[in-house]
Amino acid sequence: MTDVVVELSVRDFRHADLESCGWSGSALHLAGVARQLERARTGEVDYLAVCPATDIPVAKGGIDYQVEEGVGTLWQLAVHPALQSCGIGTFLIGAAEQRIRNRGLLHAELGVEEDNSRARALYERLGYVARGRRPDVWTEQAPDGSLRRHEAMCTVMRKRLSPGVPGGSR
């Protein structure tokens, strides 16, 4: 077996990226991402893209600074399904945490669906600690284009970030 090493970079997600990110969700989801990019222009959120040299996103995610004062809330985190378990999610979260630190904030928070044990294990490995539960609901688009209501119970996880230290506290 041969290891393949690909250099990744993080940049702001752009409207032009939407057409290449169908892997991350339905047309309805991507329309929501487009709305978040408008919020990014005002500084309410950061929306990040992780890209190899091709500059085509292989992961994406947002940080909302309006959910709770003093906290950067990570959401809509996604890694291309063919590239999961390659460290890209860890790279994305590290970049998001640095953006939060750059704003002088010391806490990152996220919600993970309780049946998503794989994602929860990643967050725990990165130092996130469960601090409660909350229901969440959103509209999702089925493959046939129909819309349905998705309800989930999420575990809220938080991490205290060390100021100015990439990777935060462990």
C-alpha positions as CSV (number, residue, x, y, z in Angstrom):
1,M,0.0,0.0,0.0
2,T,1.2,3.5,-0.9
3,D,0.4,6.6,1.1
4,V,-0.7,9.6,-0.8
5,V,0.0,13.0,0.6
6,V,-2.0,15.9,-0.6
7,E,-1.4,19.5,0.6
8,L,-4.6,21.2,1.8
9,S,-5.4,24.8,2.3
10,V,-8.4,26.6,3.9
11,R,-10.0,29.7,2.4
12,D,-13.4,31.4,2.5
13,F,-16.1,29.5,0.7
14,R,-17.3,31.4,-2.4
15,H,-20.5,31.4,-4.4
16,A,-18.6,29.8,-7.3
17,D,-17.9,26.8,-5.1
18,L,-21.6,25.8,-4.8
19,E,-21.6,24.1,-8.2
20,S,-18.9,21.7,-7.2
21,C,-20.3,20.8,-3.8
22,G,-23.3,18.7,-4.7
23,W,-21.7,15.9,-2.6
24,S,-22.4,18.0,0.6
25,G,-26.2,18.1,0.2
26,S,-29.2,18.7,-1.9
27,A,-30.1,21.8,-3.9
28,L,-32.1,23.0,-1.0
29,H,-29.0,22.7,1.3
30,L,-26.8,24.5,-1.2
31,A,-29.4,27.3,-1.4
32,G,-29.1,27.6,2.3
33,V,-25.3,27.8,2.1
34,A,-25.6,30.6,-0.5
35,R,-27.7,32.5,2.1
36,Q,-25.0,32.0,4.7
37,L,-22.5,33.5,2.3
38,E,-24.5,36.7,2.5
39,R,-24.2,36.6,6.3
40,A,-20.4,36.1,5.8
41,R,-20.2,39.4,4.0
42,T,-21.5,41.1,7.1
43,G,-19.1,39.2,9.4
44,E,-21.9,37.4,11.3
45,V,-20.4,34.1,10.1
46,D,-17.3,32.6,8.5
47,Y,-17.9,29.9,5.9
48,L,-14.8,27.8,5.1
49,A,-13.7,25.6,2.2
50,V,-10.8,23.1,2.5
51,C,-9.2,22.6,-0.9
52,P,-6.3,20.7,-2.5
53,A,-4.2,22.3,-5.2
54,T,-7.2,22.1,-7.6
55,D,-8.9,24.8,-5.4
56,I,-12.1,22.7,-5.6
57,P,-13.6,22.2,-2.1
58,V,-13.3,18.7,-0.5
59,A,-14.8,19.9,2.8
60,K,-16.8,22.9,4.0
61,G,-18.3,24.3,7.2
62,G,-19.5,27.4,8.9
63,I,-18.9,29.3,12.1
64,D,-21.8,31.3,13.4
65,Y,-20.8,34.1,15.8
66,Q,-24.5,35.1,16.5
67,V,-25.8,32.0,18.4
68,E,-24.2,32.7,21.8
69,E,-22.1,35.7,22.9
70,G,-18.4,34.8,23.2
71,V,-18.8,31.5,21.3
72,G,-18.1,30.4,17.7
73,T,-20.7,27.8,16.8
74,L,-19.6,25.3,14.2
75,W,-22.3,24.0,11.8
76,Q,-22.8,22.5,8.4
77,L,-19.5,20.6,8.6
78,A,-19.1,18.2,5.7
79,V,-16.2,16.3,4.1
80,H,-16.6,14.7,0.7
81,P,-17.8,11.1,1.4
82,A,-14.9,9.5,-0.6
83,L,-12.4,11.4,1.5
84,Q,-13.8,10.8,5.0
85,S,-11.4,9.4,7.6
86,C,-8.4,11.0,5.9
87,G,-7.9,13.8,8.5
88,I,-9.7,16.4,6.5
89,G,-12.4,17.0,9.1
90,T,-9.7,17.5,11.7
91,F,-8.0,20.0,9.5
92,L,-11.3,21.8,8.9
93,I,-12.1,22.0,12.6
94,G,-8.6,23.2,13.4
95,A,-9.0,26.0,10.9
96,A,-12.4,26.9,12.2
97,E,-11.0,27.1,15.8
98,Q,-8.3,29.4,14.6
99,R,-10.9,31.7,13.0
100,I,-12.7,31.7,16.4
101,R,-9.5,32.6,18.2
102,N,-8.7,35.3,15.7
103,R,-11.9,37.0,16.9
104,G,-10.7,36.9,20.5
105,L,-13.2,34.2,21.5
106,L,-12.2,31.2,23.6
107,H,-15.1,28.7,23.1
108,A,-16.1,26.6,20.1
109,E,-19.4,24.8,20.2
110,L,-21.3,22.4,17.9
111,G,-24.2,20.0,17.9
112,V,-24.0,16.4,16.7
113,E,-27.0,14.2,16.1
114,E,-27.0,11.5,18.7
115,D,-27.0,8.7,16.2
116,N,-23.8,10.0,14.5
117,S,-21.3,8.2,16.7
118,R,-18.5,8.6,14.1
119,A,-18.7,12.4,14.2
120,R,-19.0,12.4,17.9
121,A,-15.9,10.3,18.3
122,L,-14.0,12.8,16.2
123,Y,-15.2,15.8,18.2
124,E,-14.3,14.0,21.5
125,R,-10.9,13.2,20.2
126,L,-10.4,16.9,19.4
127,G,-11.3,17.9,22.9
128,Y,-15.0,18.7,22.7
129,V,-17.1,17.8,25.8
130,A,-20.8,17.1,25.9
131,R,-22.6,19.8,27.8
132,G,-26.3,19.1,27.1
133,R,-28.9,18.0,24.6
134,R,-31.3,19.9,22.4
135,P,-33.7,19.0,19.7
136,D,-33.1,20.3,16.2
137,V,-35.4,20.4,13.2
138,W,-34.8,21.3,9.5
139,T,-36.3,20.8,6.1
140,E,-34.4,18.4,3.9
141,Q,-34.9,17.5,0.3
142,A,-35.3,13.9,-0.7
143,P,-33.6,12.5,-3.9
144,D,-37.0,12.8,-5.7
145,G,-37.1,16.5,-4.9
146,S,-39.8,16.3,-2.3
147,L,-39.3,18.2,1.0
148,R,-39.6,16.6,4.4
149,R,-39.1,17.6,8.0
150,H,-36.1,16.1,9.7
151,E,-36.1,16.0,13.5
152,A,-33.1,15.0,15.6
153,M,-31.9,15.1,19.1
154,C,-28.4,16.6,19.2
155,T,-25.7,16.5,21.8
156,V,-24.2,20.0,22.4
157,M,-20.4,19.8,22.7
158,R,-18.1,22.6,23.6
159,K,-14.3,23.1,23.7
160,R,-12.3,25.8,25.5
161,L,-9.7,27.1,23.1
162,S,-6.3,28.3,24.3
163,P,-5.7,31.9,23.1
164,G,-3.4,32.1,20.1
165,V,-2.4,28.5,20.1
166,P,-3.2,26.5,16.9
167,G,-5.0,23.4,17.8
168,G,-6.2,24.7,21.2
169,S,-6.1,22.9,24.5
170,R,-6.2,19.1,24.6
